């Protein structure tokens, strides 16, 4: 209640005797402590800027350089080869500065310049090292000498513990691949999907594009790559996400789920208290840059973390805008049609989990009804963007509505206290998991705020989950946040024996602030659920854990688990639809600065040959297809993908006002099978051996094409793969449950094909040894 504190801190009245000034020392104390927290954060940011600015060196290395230069000067040696004397000649003459002082100042100036030069050199060397990607293409267990030397040098240059953003300026820029290579890879990717005449026509279109317009567009793209940090990301964010005028609910936003088997507490307020606390602890780590940069062998770009909290997407007529605020001391809470502002700091102190639980319980116990039109207000964020923009401009740009809307948009994140129970429970656990997924994906279409960077949902039975807006970041960034939240909630914060949060409660906490609205009748009428509700009702979701085997069994066959799963999806789709389709698998390009995603076109010639093959040849063809898939994935990660390059060429053509039949056809091809793996990135947070029940379900998304499937999967531990399948009821030939059964069958069939092959090889080797 910062506004209330400031209002009562200073009170004065003008009387005939003069001004009567009264001060509230308690309020002044709280204002002082809150300001102190703000200044501490500013100082911390300044300190981090200095540390990042000199990385891979350290600030203390400056002193080492100064001492080294002074030591050599003391031994009557000039390491500067006369530069120190030159600097001394150009120093302004001062009567108060002796000759010795001028020499010392010259040494400091030279040492600082030398230190900065060394930093730039080290950073340049690190950037060159991080541009080396041949290690990804080497076979496991057969590492070249070059790669071994490279690993050693990378470790030497980045040995000091880095901050979250320390590597940002050292990451290489995403290269623009040669247009000839991209077109060759594109034609190879569509060969199994087109008939002979169709493929011949596409080959002619590609050749015409390369020989005429393509090279002109490529020159503009290379010019952008020289100027911009990343030649793809800003256009991808704007044209794929922010310029979309349809609903972002289902079409763009995605969800993450709670533990599969465990609910740490059945008390809704307590689960909300720990979840909110864990999220704010993660925000503190992001702000102070205490998070260790995510890395494979080399670090990944962390730029997406910057807009994780205090961020919202605001609608526009032609394009939406992402707004981010530096800090926020409150969260927005929705419960039974009412909106609240919950302050999570008091006098600069983060409230304890028990105090947040206490405040959440106050909201749950609040009997006040929603105001006129308030309960369905969130539906504005679930429908088309243009009507939401018009209503926002006309009715939410001033007065009480603007103040309340600002509270939601400026909040750290959004929290929904759902009055339903969800999870794998009851007599129909499979059906309940599906309903749980649909609830997180769209809810009632008005009880989530889909514009926020993410919304946390806490159900009546203590189950939780989140819904994330897609434009500001991709799923791995949100998955990293959610892993930390679940682990901190269950293993660090914990609960008392009766299920409540730990800690003490300061009973003098002011109650959560109810947001008020003045919604005219015409706005209440315009808040229509028809578009959003039709979209939500059309989604068919199926979530299932595959327990027969996991990556442990697959890796024993010396096959990439991801390649195994992708080929199983190809087999499942072929059995389901009796044909192949253009397949999208999301890969990351975060090896490069500000990188986001690239497409792996998983439907390959080798994969199709395997699916169609007879049993005697299956094992050999499968291994060829798996190796091909791995190579495609590596190419995508290292900047040699197909689709982002063609997308950017298309954007350039639109800016130049020229039409390309080839690009138009490529960009209009539907992705009937859209897939993504949710990575498990923080294995140290979860002890699967001692706590096997604490298994994450991962998350999912809606179908990309009206006649296609959306498939998300998470490889959990050694013995389980969780799947999320979605499609649309309106297309009669797709069914998520049927496709889920086909996936399970395909996985088992692949294992049966490969296991005998392994046994025969083992027997042959045994005979040779005998």
KEVO-948051 format. One record per residue (C-alpha): residue in three letters; x, y negated, z; residue number from 1. Coordinates in steps of 0.5 Angstrom, whole numbers, plus 500, padded with zeros to 3 digits. Layout:
{"ALA",{X,Y,Z},NUM}
...
//
This chain:
{"UNK",{500,500,500},1}
{"UNK",{505,495,498},2}
{"UNK",{500,490,496},3}
{"UNK",{497,490,503},4}
{"UNK",{503,489,506},5}
{"UNK",{505,483,502},6}
{"UNK",{499,480,503},7}
{"UNK",{499,480,511},8}
{"UNK",{506,479,511},9}
{"UNK",{505,472,510},10}
{"UNK",{499,468,513},11}
{"UNK",{499,461,513},12}
{"UNK",{493,455,514},13}
{"UNK",{493,448,513},14}
{"UNK",{490,444,519},15}
{"UNK",{490,437,521},16}
{"UNK",{496,438,526},17}
{"UNK",{500,441,520},18}
{"UNK",{502,448,517},19}
{"UNK",{500,454,522},20}
{"UNK",{505,460,519},21}
{"UNK",{504,467,522},22}
{"UNK",{509,473,520},23}
{"UNK",{508,480,521},24}
{"UNK",{514,483,523},25}
{"UNK",{512,490,521},26}
{"UNK",{510,489,514},27}
{"UNK",{517,485,513},28}
{"UNK",{520,491,516},29}
{"UNK",{517,495,511},30}
{"UNK",{518,490,505},31}
{"UNK",{526,490,507},32}
{"UNK",{527,497,507},33}
{"UNK",{523,498,501},34}
{"UNK",{528,493,498},35}
{"UNK",{534,496,501},36}
{"UNK",{532,503,497},37}
{"UNK",{531,499,491},38}
{"UNK",{538,496,491},39}
{"UNK",{541,503,493},40}
{"UNK",{538,505,487},41}
{"UNK",{541,500,483},42}
{"UNK",{548,500,486},43}
{"UNK",{548,508,485},44}
{"UNK",{546,507,477},45}
{"UNK",{552,502,477},46}
{"UNK",{556,507,480},47}
{"UNK",{554,512,475},48}
{"UNK",{555,508,469},49}
{"UNK",{562,507,471},50}
{"UNK",{563,514,472},51}
{"UNK",{560,516,465},52}
{"UNK",{563,510,462},53}
{"UNK",{570,513,463},54}
{"UNK",{569,520,462},55}
{"UNK",{572,525,461},56}
{"UNK",{577,521,465},57}
{"UNK",{575,518,472},58}
{"UNK",{575,511,475},59}
{"UNK",{581,513,480},60}
{"UNK",{586,515,474},61}
{"UNK",{586,508,473},62}
{"UNK",{590,507,479},63}
{"UNK",{595,513,477},64}
{"UNK",{596,509,471},65}
{"UNK",{598,503,474},66}
{"UNK",{602,506,479},67}
{"UNK",{606,510,474},68}
{"UNK",{607,504,470},69}
{"UNK",{610,500,476},70}
{"UNK",{614,506,478},71}
{"UNK",{618,506,471},72}
{"UNK",{618,498,471},73}
{"UNK",{622,499,478},74}
{"UNK",{627,504,475},75}
{"UNK",{628,498,470},76}
{"UNK",{625,502,464},77}
{"UNK",{620,498,460},78}
{"UNK",{614,504,458},79}
{"UNK",{611,498,454},80}
{"UNK",{616,497,449},81}
{"UNK",{616,489,450},82}
{"UNK",{608,489,451},83}
{"UNK",{608,487,458},84}
{"UNK",{613,481,457},85}
{"UNK",{609,479,451},86}
{"UNK",{603,479,455},87}
{"UNK",{606,475,461},88}
{"UNK",{608,470,455},89}
{"UNK",{601,469,454},90}
{"UNK",{598,468,461},91}
{"UNK",{596,461,463},92}
{"UNK",{601,457,467},93}
{"UNK",{599,457,474},94}
{"UNK",{603,453,480},95}
{"UNK",{600,458,485},96}
{"UNK",{603,464,481},97}
{"UNK",{610,466,482},98}
{"UNK",{614,469,476},99}
{"UNK",{613,476,480},100}
{"UNK",{606,475,481},101}
{"UNK",{606,474,473},102}
{"UNK",{609,480,472},103}
{"UNK",{605,484,476},104}
{"UNK",{599,481,473},105}
{"UNK",{602,483,466},106}
{"UNK",{603,490,468},107}
{"UNK",{596,491,471},108}
{"UNK",{593,488,464},109}
{"UNK",{597,493,460},110}
{"UNK",{596,499,465},111}
{"UNK",{588,497,464},112}
{"UNK",{589,497,456},113}
{"UNK",{593,503,456},114}
{"UNK",{588,507,461},115}
{"UNK",{582,505,456},116}
{"UNK",{586,507,450},117}
{"UNK",{587,514,453},118}
{"UNK",{580,514,455},119}
{"UNK",{578,513,448},120}
{"UNK",{583,518,445},121}
{"UNK",{580,523,450},122}
{"UNK",{573,522,448},123}
{"UNK",{575,522,441},124}
{"UNK",{579,529,442},125}
{"UNK",{573,532,446},126}
{"UNK",{568,530,441},127}
{"UNK",{572,533,435},128}
{"UNK",{572,540,440},129}
{"UNK",{565,539,441},130}
{"UNK",{564,539,433},131}
{"UNK",{567,546,433},132}
{"UNK",{561,551,432},133}
{"UNK",{565,557,429},134}
{"UNK",{565,561,435},135}
{"UNK",{557,562,434},136}
{"UNK",{558,566,428},137}
{"UNK",{563,571,431},138}
{"UNK",{561,578,433},139}
{"UNK",{561,579,441},140}
{"UNK",{567,582,443},141}
{"UNK",{571,580,437},142}
{"UNK",{573,573,439},143}
{"UNK",{579,569,435},144}
{"UNK",{585,566,437},145}
{"UNK",{582,559,435},146}
{"UNK",{576,560,439},147}
{"UNK",{580,562,445},148}
{"UNK",{585,556,444},149}
{"UNK",{578,552,443},150}
{"UNK",{575,554,449},151}
{"UNK",{581,553,453},152}
{"UNK",{582,546,451},153}
{"UNK",{574,544,452},154}
{"UNK",{575,546,459},155}
{"UNK",{581,542,460},156}
{"UNK",{578,536,457},157}
{"UNK",{572,537,461},158}
{"UNK",{574,540,468},159}
{"UNK",{572,535,472},160}
{"UNK",{565,535,475},161}
{"UNK",{560,531,470},162}
{"UNK",{554,527,471},163}
{"UNK",{548,529,467},164}
{"UNK",{549,524,462},165}
{"UNK",{557,524,462},166}
{"UNK",{557,528,455},167}
{"UNK",{553,524,451},168}
{"UNK",{558,519,448},169}
{"UNK",{562,525,446},170}
{"UNK",{557,529,443},171}
{"UNK",{558,529,435},172}
{"UNK",{552,526,431},173}
{"UNK",{548,531,427},174}
{"UNK",{551,532,420},175}
{"UNK",{547,531,414},176}
{"UNK",{548,538,410},177}
{"UNK",{549,538,402},178}
{"UNK",{543,538,399},179}
{"UNK",{545,544,394},180}
{"UNK",{546,548,400},181}
{"UNK",{539,546,403},182}
{"UNK",{535,548,397},183}
{"UNK",{539,554,396},184}
{"UNK",{537,556,403},185}
{"UNK",{530,554,402},186}
{"UNK",{529,558,396},187}
{"UNK",{532,564,399},188}
{"UNK",{526,563,405},189}
{"UNK",{520,563,400},190}
{"UNK",{523,569,396},191}
{"UNK",{519,574,400},192}
{"UNK",{512,570,400},193}
{"UNK",{512,568,392},194}
{"UNK",{510,572,386},195}
{"UNK",{515,572,381},196}
{"UNK",{512,566,377},197}
{"UNK",{511,562,383},198}
{"UNK",{518,563,385},199}
{"UNK",{520,561,378},200}
{"UNK",{516,555,378},201}
{"UNK",{519,553,385},202}
{"UNK",{526,554,383},203}
{"UNK",{525,549,377},204}
{"UNK",{522,544,381},205}
{"UNK",{528,545,386},206}
{"UNK",{533,544,380},207}
{"UNK",{529,538,378},208}
{"UNK",{529,535,384},209}
{"UNK",{536,536,386},210}
{"UNK",{538,533,379},211}
{"UNK",{534,527,379},212}
{"UNK",{531,524,385},213}
{"UNK",{534,528,390},214}
{"UNK",{541,525,390},215}
{"UNK",{539,518,391},216}
{"UNK",{535,520,397},217}
{"UNK",{541,524,400},218}
{"UNK",{545,517,399},219}
{"UNK",{540,513,403},220}
{"UNK",{540,519,408},221}
{"UNK",{547,519,409},222}
{"UNK",{547,512,410},223}
{"UNK",{542,512,416},224}
{"UNK",{547,518,419},225}
{"UNK",{553,513,419},226}
{"UNK",{549,508,422},227}
{"UNK",{544,512,427},228}
{"UNK",{546,516,433},229}
{"UNK",{541,522,430},230}
{"UNK",{538,521,423},231}
{"UNK",{532,526,424},232}
{"UNK",{530,524,432},233}
{"UNK",{527,518,431},234}
{"UNK",{523,519,425},235}
{"UNK",{521,526,428},236}
{"UNK",{518,523,434},237}
{"UNK",{514,517,430},238}
{"UNK",{512,521,424},239}
{"UNK",{510,528,427},240}
{"UNK",{508,526,434},241}
{"UNK",{506,518,435},242}
{"UNK",{503,517,428},243}
{"UNK",{498,523,429},244}
{"UNK",{491,520,429},245}
{"UNK",{488,527,431},246}
{"UNK",{487,529,438},247}
{"UNK",{494,531,442},248}
{"UNK",{490,536,446},249}
{"UNK",{491,543,444},250}
{"UNK",{494,540,437},251}
{"UNK",{500,537,441},252}
{"UNK",{500,538,448},253}
{"UNK",{503,545,451},254}
{"UNK",{502,548,458},255}
{"UNK",{506,552,463},256}
{"UNK",{504,557,468},257}
{"UNK",{505,559,475},258}
{"UNK",{508,565,478},259}
{"UNK",{505,571,475},260}
{"UNK",{504,576,482},261}
{"UNK",{505,571,487},262}
{"UNK",{501,565,490},263}
{"UNK",{506,562,495},264}
{"UNK",{499,559,499},265}
{"UNK",{492,559,498},266}
{"UNK",{491,552,501},267}
{"UNK",{490,547,495},268}
{"UNK",{493,541,499},269}
{"UNK",{499,545,501},270}
{"UNK",{501,547,494},271}
{"UNK",{500,540,492},272}
{"UNK",{504,537,497},273}
{"UNK",{510,542,496},274}
{"UNK",{509,541,488},275}
{"UNK",{509,534,488},276}
{"UNK",{515,534,493},277}
{"UNK",{519,538,489},278}
{"UNK",{518,534,482},279}
{"UNK",{520,528,486},280}
{"UNK",{526,531,488},281}
{"UNK",{528,533,481},282}
{"UNK",{526,526,479},283}
{"UNK",{531,524,484},284}
{"UNK",{537,528,481},285}
{"UNK",{535,526,474},286}
{"UNK",{536,518,477},287}
{"UNK",{542,520,481},288}
{"UNK",{545,524,475},289}
{"UNK",{546,530,480},290}
{"UNK",{543,535,475},291}
{"UNK",{549,539,472},292}
{"UNK",{548,538,464},293}
{"UNK",{545,544,461},294}
{"UNK",{550,548,457},295}
{"UNK",{551,554,453},296}
{"UNK",{558,555,451},297}
{"UNK",{558,547,450},298}
{"UNK",{554,542,454},299}
{"UNK",{547,540,451},300}
{"UNK",{544,533,450},301}
{"UNK",{541,531,456},302}
{"UNK",{537,525,453},303}
{"UNK",{530,528,453},304}
{"UNK",{531,527,461},305}
{"UNK",{531,520,461},306}
{"UNK",{523,519,459},307}
{"UNK",{521,525,464},308}
{"UNK",{518,521,469},309}
{"UNK",{514,514,469},310}
{"UNK",{512,515,462},311}
{"UNK",{506,515,458},312}
{"UNK",{503,515,451},313}
{"UNK",{499,509,449},314}
{"UNK",{494,509,443},315}
{"UNK",{495,504,437},316}
{"UNK",{491,503,431},317}
{"UNK",{497,506,426},318}
{"UNK",{502,509,431},319}
{"UNK",{502,511,438},320}
{"UNK",{508,508,443},321}
{"UNK",{511,511,449},322}
{"UNK",{512,507,455},323}
{"UNK",{517,508,460},324}
{"UNK",{518,504,467},325}
{"UNK",{524,505,471},326}
{"UNK",{521,507,477},327}
{"UNK",{514,509,480},328}
{"UNK",{513,510,488},329}
{"UNK",{506,513,487},330}
{"UNK",{503,518,483},331}
{"UNK",{496,518,480},332}
{"UNK",{491,524,483},333}
{"UNK",{484,526,480},334}
{"UNK",{479,530,484},335}
{"UNK",{472,531,482},336}
{"UNK",{471,525,477},337}
{"UNK",{475,520,482},338}
{"UNK",{482,517,481},339}
{"UNK",{486,515,486},340}
{"UNK",{493,512,487},341}
{"UNK",{497,516,492},342}
{"UNK",{504,512,495},343}
{"UNK",{509,518,496},344}
{"UNK",{514,513,499},345}
{"UNK",{513,509,505},346}
{"UNK",{519,503,507},347}
{"UNK",{523,507,502},348}
{"UNK",{523,514,505},349}
{"UNK",{520,519,501},350}
{"UNK",{514,522,505},351}
{"UNK",{515,529,507},352}
{"UNK",{511,535,504},353}
{"UNK",{506,535,510},354}
{"UNK",{505,528,510},355}
{"UNK",{503,529,502},356}
{"UNK",{499,535,504},357}
{"UNK",{495,530,509},358}
{"UNK",{494,525,504},359}
{"UNK",{492,530,499},360}
{"UNK",{487,533,504},361}
{"UNK",{484,526,505},362}
{"UNK",{482,526,497},363}
{"UNK",{479,533,498},364}
{"UNK",{475,531,504},365}
{"UNK",{473,524,501},366}
{"UNK",{465,525,499},367}
{"UNK",{465,518,495},368}
{"UNK",{461,520,488},369}
{"UNK",{465,517,482},370}
{"UNK",{463,511,479},371}
{"UNK",{459,510,473},372}
{"UNK",{463,513,467},373}
{"UNK",{469,514,471},374}
{"UNK",{468,522,471},375}
{"UNK",{469,523,464},376}
{"UNK",{474,517,463},377}
{"UNK",{480,522,461},378}
{"UNK",{476,524,455},379}
{"UNK",{478,518,452},380}
{"UNK",{485,521,452},381}
{"UNK",{483,528,449},382}
{"UNK",{480,525,443},383}
{"UNK",{482,522,436},384}
{"UNK",{487,516,438},385}
{"UNK",{484,510,434},386}
{"UNK",{477,510,438},387}
{"UNK",{481,511,444},388}
{"UNK",{486,505,442},389}
{"UNK",{479,500,440},390}
{"UNK",{476,502,447},391}
{"UNK",{483,501,451},392}
{"UNK",{484,494,447},393}
{"UNK",{477,491,448},394}
{"UNK",{475,494,455},395}
{"UNK",{482,496,459},396}
{"UNK",{486,490,457},397}
{"UNK",{484,485,463},398}
{"UNK",{481,485,470},399}
{"UNK",{480,491,474},400}
{"UNK",{480,496,469},401}
{"UNK",{487,494,467},402}
{"UNK",{489,494,474},403}
{"UNK",{487,501,475},404}
{"UNK",{489,504,468},405}
{"UNK",{496,501,470},406}
{"UNK",{496,505,476},407}
{"UNK",{495,511,472},408}
{"UNK",{500,510,466},409}
{"UNK",{505,507,471},410}
{"UNK",{505,513,476},411}
{"UNK",{511,518,476},412}
{"UNK",{506,523,474},413}
{"UNK",{499,525,474},414}
{"UNK",{496,530,479},415}
{"UNK",{489,534,478},416}
{"UNK",{486,537,484},417}
{"UNK",{482,542,480},418}
{"UNK",{475,545,483},419}
{"UNK",{476,552,480},420}
{"UNK",{480,558,482},421}
{"UNK",{485,561,477},422}
{"UNK",{490,566,476},423}
{"UNK",{491,574,475},424}
{"UNK",{486,576,480},425}
{"UNK",{479,579,481},426}
{"UNK",{476,585,477},427}
{"UNK",{478,582,470},428}
{"UNK",{485,580,471},429}
{"UNK",{487,580,463},430}
{"UNK",{481,576,462},431}
{"UNK",{482,571,468},432}
{"UNK",{489,570,465},433}
{"UNK",{486,568,458},434}
{"UNK",{482,563,462},435}
{"UNK",{488,560,466},436}
{"UNK",{491,559,460},437}
{"UNK",{485,555,457},438}
{"UNK",{484,551,463},439}
{"UNK",{492,549,463},440}
{"UNK",{491,547,455},441}
{"UNK",{485,543,455},442}
{"UNK",{481,544,462},443}
{"UNK",{474,541,461},444}
{"UNK",{477,536,456},445}
{"UNK",{476,530,461},446}
{"UNK",{480,532,468},447}
{"UNK",{487,531,465},448}
{"UNK",{490,525,463},449}
{"UNK",{493,528,456},450}
{"UNK",{497,521,455},451}
{"UNK",{502,522,461},452}
{"UNK",{509,525,460},453}
{"UNK",{506,531,464},454}
{"UNK",{500,533,468},455}
{"UNK",{500,537,474},456}
{"UNK",{494,542,476},457}
{"UNK",{493,545,482},458}
{"UNK",{487,549,483},459}
{"UNK",{482,551,489},460}
{"UNK",{486,557,490},461}
{"UNK",{493,554,491},462}
{"UNK",{495,556,484},463}
{"UNK",{498,551,479},464}
{"UNK",{501,549,472},465}
{"UNK",{502,543,468},466}
{"UNK",{500,540,461},467}
{"UNK",{506,536,458},468}
{"UNK",{505,531,452},469}
{"UNK",{510,533,447},470}
{"UNK",{513,527,443},471}
{"UNK",{518,525,449},472}
{"UNK",{521,532,449},473}
{"UNK",{521,539,447},474}
{"UNK",{519,545,452},475}
{"UNK",{526,547,454},476}
{"UNK",{526,540,458},477}
{"UNK",{520,541,461},478}
{"UNK",{521,548,463},479}
{"UNK",{528,546,466},480}
{"UNK",{523,542,471},481}
{"UNK",{518,547,472},482}
{"UNK",{523,552,474},483}
{"UNK",{526,548,479},484}
{"UNK",{519,546,482},485}
{"UNK",{517,553,483},486}
{"UNK",{524,555,486},487}
{"UNK",{524,549,490},488}
{"UNK",{517,550,492},489}
{"UNK",{517,557,494},490}
{"UNK",{524,558,496},491}
{"UNK",{527,551,499},492}
{"UNK",{521,548,502},493}
{"UNK",{517,554,504},494}
{"UNK",{510,554,508},495}
{"UNK",{509,555,515},496}
{"UNK",{505,562,517},497}
{"UNK",{498,559,516},498}
{"UNK",{500,557,509},499}
{"UNK",{501,549,511},500}
{"UNK",{507,545,509},501}
{"UNK",{513,544,513},502}
{"UNK",{514,538,517},503}
{"UNK",{511,532,521},504}
{"UNK",{505,528,519},505}
{"UNK",{505,520,521},506}
{"UNK",{498,519,522},507}
{"UNK",{498,512,521},508}
{"UNK",{499,513,514},509}
{"UNK",{494,508,510},510}
{"UNK",{489,513,506},511}
{"UNK",{490,514,498},512}
{"UNK",{487,508,494},513}
{"UNK",{481,509,490},514}
{"UNK",{482,506,483},515}
{"UNK",{476,502,481},516}
{"UNK",{473,501,474},517}
{"UNK",{468,497,471},518}
{"UNK",{466,501,465},519}
{"UNK",{460,498,461},520}
{"UNK",{454,502,458},521}
{"UNK",{457,502,451},522}
{"UNK",{463,505,453},523}
{"UNK",{460,510,457},524}
{"UNK",{456,512,451},525}
{"UNK",{462,512,447},526}
{"UNK",{466,517,451},527}
{"UNK",{464,523,447},528}
{"UNK",{466,530,448},529}
{"UNK",{464,532,442},530}
{"UNK",{471,532,438},531}
{"UNK",{475,535,444},532}
{"UNK",{470,540,446},533}
{"UNK",{469,543,439},534}
{"UNK",{477,543,439},535}
{"UNK",{477,546,446},536}
{"UNK",{472,551,445},537}
{"UNK",{475,554,438},538}
{"UNK",{481,556,441},539}
{"UNK",{482,563,443},540}
{"UNK",{488,564,448},541}
{"UNK",{491,571,450},542}
{"UNK",{496,572,455},543}
{"UNK",{499,578,457},544}
{"UNK",{506,581,460},545}
{"UNK",{509,586,456},546}
{"UNK",{512,591,462},547}
{"UNK",{515,597,458},548}
{"UNK",{522,595,457},549}
{"UNK",{525,588,456},550}
{"UNK",{532,585,454},551}
{"UNK",{536,590,458},552}
{"UNK",{534,596,454},553}
{"UNK",{534,592,447},554}
{"UNK",{542,589,449},555}
{"UNK",{544,596,450},556}
{"UNK",{542,597,443},557}
{"UNK",{547,592,441},558}
{"UNK",{541,587,438},559}
{"UNK",{539,580,440},560}
{"UNK",{533,580,444},561}
{"UNK",{530,574,440},562}
{"UNK",{532,578,433},563}
{"UNK",{528,584,436},564}
{"UNK",{522,580,438},565}
{"UNK",{522,576,432},566}
{"UNK",{522,582,427},567}
{"UNK",{517,585,432},568}
{"UNK",{512,579,430},569}
{"UNK",{513,580,423},570}
{"UNK",{511,587,423},571}
{"UNK",{505,586,428},572}
{"UNK",{503,580,423},573}
{"UNK",{504,585,417},574}
{"UNK",{500,590,420},575}
{"UNK",{494,585,422},576}
{"UNK",{494,581,416},577}
{"UNK",{497,586,411},578}
{"UNK",{501,580,408},579}
{"UNK",{507,576,410},580}
{"UNK",{507,569,412},581}
{"UNK",{511,563,413},582}
{"UNK",{514,563,420},583}
{"UNK",{516,558,424},584}
{"UNK",{521,559,430},585}
{"UNK",{523,553,434},586}
{"UNK",{531,552,435},587}
{"UNK",{534,547,438},588}
{"UNK",{539,542,435},589}
{"UNK",{542,539,442},590}
{"UNK",{549,541,441},591}
{"UNK",{548,534,437},592}
{"UNK",{547,527,440},593}
{"UNK",{539,526,441},594}
{"UNK",{538,533,438},595}
{"UNK",{531,536,438},596}
{"UNK",{529,542,434},597}
{"UNK",{530,545,428},598}
{"UNK",{526,551,424},599}
{"UNK",{528,558,423},600}
{"UNK",{524,561,418},601}
{"UNK",{524,568,421},602}
{"UNK",{520,571,415},603}
{"UNK",{527,573,411},604}
{"UNK",{528,578,405},605}
{"UNK",{531,583,410},606}
{"UNK",{526,582,415},607}
{"UNK",{520,584,409},608}
{"UNK",{525,590,407},609}
{"UNK",{525,593,413},610}
{"UNK",{517,592,415},611}
{"UNK",{516,595,408},612}
{"UNK",{521,601,409},613}
{"UNK",{520,608,410},614}
{"UNK",{522,611,416},615}
{"UNK",{529,614,414},616}
{"UNK",{532,607,412},617}
{"UNK",{528,603,418},618}
{"UNK",{534,603,423},619}
{"UNK",{539,601,418},620}
{"UNK",{535,596,415},621}
{"UNK",{533,593,422},622}
{"UNK",{540,592,423},623}
{"UNK",{541,588,417},624}
{"UNK",{535,584,418},625}
{"UNK",{537,582,425},626}
{"UNK",{543,580,423},627}
{"UNK",{540,576,418},628}
{"UNK",{536,573,423},629}
{"UNK",{541,571,428},630}
{"UNK",{545,568,422},631}
{"UNK",{539,563,421},632}
{"UNK",{538,561,428},633}
{"UNK",{546,559,428},634}
{"UNK",{545,555,422},635}
{"UNK",{539,552,425},636}
{"UNK",{543,550,431},637}
{"UNK",{549,548,428},638}
{"UNK",{546,543,423},639}
{"UNK",{545,547,417},640}
{"UNK",{537,548,418},641}
{"UNK",{532,547,412},642}
{"UNK",{526,543,414},643}
{"UNK",{529,537,418},644}
{"UNK",{533,535,412},645}
{"UNK",{527,536,407},646}
{"UNK",{523,532,412},647}
{"UNK",{528,526,412},648}
{"UNK",{528,526,405},649}
{"UNK",{521,526,404},650}
{"UNK",{521,520,409},651}
{"UNK",{526,516,405},652}
{"UNK",{522,518,399},653}
{"UNK",{516,514,402},654}
{"UNK",{520,508,404},655}
{"UNK",{522,508,397},656}
{"UNK",{515,509,394},657}
{"UNK",{517,515,389},658}
{"UNK",{513,521,389},659}
{"UNK",{517,528,389},660}
{"UNK",{512,534,387},661}
{"UNK",{517,539,390},662}
{"UNK",{518,535,397},663}
{"UNK",{510,534,397},664}
{"UNK",{509,542,396},665}
{"UNK",{514,544,401},666}
{"UNK",{511,539,406},667}
{"UNK",{504,542,405},668}
{"UNK",{506,549,406},669}
{"UNK",{502,552,412},670}
{"UNK",{506,555,418},671}
{"UNK",{501,561,419},672}
{"UNK",{505,564,425},673}
{"UNK",{508,559,429},674}
{"UNK",{513,562,435},675}
{"UNK",{517,559,440},676}
{"UNK",{521,562,446},677}
{"UNK",{521,559,453},678}
{"UNK",{528,559,455},679}
{"UNK",{530,561,463},680}
{"UNK",{535,556,464},681}
{"UNK",{537,556,472},682}
{"UNK",{538,564,473},683}
{"UNK",{541,562,480},684}
{"UNK",{534,559,483},685}
{"UNK",{531,566,482},686}
{"UNK",{533,572,485},687}
{"UNK",{530,577,481},688}
{"UNK",{533,583,485},689}
{"UNK",{530,581,492},690}
{"UNK",{524,577,490},691}
{"UNK",{522,581,484},692}
{"UNK",{514,579,484},693}
{"UNK",{517,571,483},694}
{"UNK",{516,572,476},695}
{"UNK",{514,566,471},696}
{"UNK",{509,567,466},697}
{"UNK",{512,561,462},698}
{"UNK",{508,557,458},699}
{"UNK",{504,557,451},700}
{"UNK",{501,552,446},701}
{"UNK",{495,552,441},702}
{"UNK",{496,555,434},703}
{"UNK",{499,550,428},704}
{"UNK",{495,552,422},705}
{"UNK",{487,553,423},706}
{"UNK",{488,560,420},707}
{"UNK",{494,562,424},708}
{"UNK",{497,564,430},709}
{"UNK",{501,561,435},710}
{"UNK",{506,565,439},711}
{"UNK",{510,563,445},712}
{"UNK",{514,568,449},713}
{"UNK",{519,568,455},714}
{"UNK",{524,574,457},715}
{"UNK",{524,575,464},716}
{"UNK",{529,579,468},717}
{"UNK",{531,585,464},718}
{"UNK",{525,589,464},719}
{"UNK",{519,584,462},720}
{"UNK",{517,580,456},721}
{"UNK",{511,575,457},722}
{"UNK",{507,573,451},723}
{"UNK",{502,567,450},724}
{"UNK",{498,568,443},725}
{"UNK",{493,563,441},726}
{"UNK",{489,562,434},727}
{"UNK",{482,559,433},728}
{"UNK",{475,563,433},729}
{"UNK",{473,559,427},730}
{"UNK",{477,563,422},731}
{"UNK",{474,570,423},732}
{"UNK",{480,574,420},733}
{"UNK",{485,572,426},734}
{"UNK",{484,575,433},735}
{"UNK",{489,573,439},736}
{"UNK",{487,580,443},737}
{"UNK",{488,584,437},738}
{"UNK",{494,581,435},739}
{"UNK",{497,581,442},740}
{"UNK",{496,589,441},741}
{"UNK",{499,589,435},742}
{"UNK",{505,586,438},743}
{"UNK",{506,591,444},744}
{"UNK",{505,597,439},745}
{"UNK",{510,593,434},746}
{"UNK",{515,593,440},747}
{"UNK",{514,600,442},748}
{"UNK",{515,602,435},749}
{"UNK",{521,598,434},750}
{"UNK",{524,602,440},751}
{"UNK",{522,609,437},752}
{"UNK",{526,607,431},753}
{"UNK",{532,605,434},754}
{"UNK",{533,610,439},755}
{"UNK",{533,616,435},756}
{"UNK",{538,613,431},757}
{"UNK",{543,611,437},758}
{"UNK",{542,618,439},759}
{"UNK",{544,621,432},760}
{"UNK",{550,616,432},761}
{"UNK",{552,618,439},762}
{"UNK",{552,626,437},763}
{"UNK",{556,624,431},764}
{"UNK",{561,621,435},765}
{"UNK",{561,626,440},766}
{"UNK",{563,632,434},767}
{"UNK",{568,627,431},768}
{"UNK",{572,627,438},769}
{"UNK",{571,635,439},770}
//
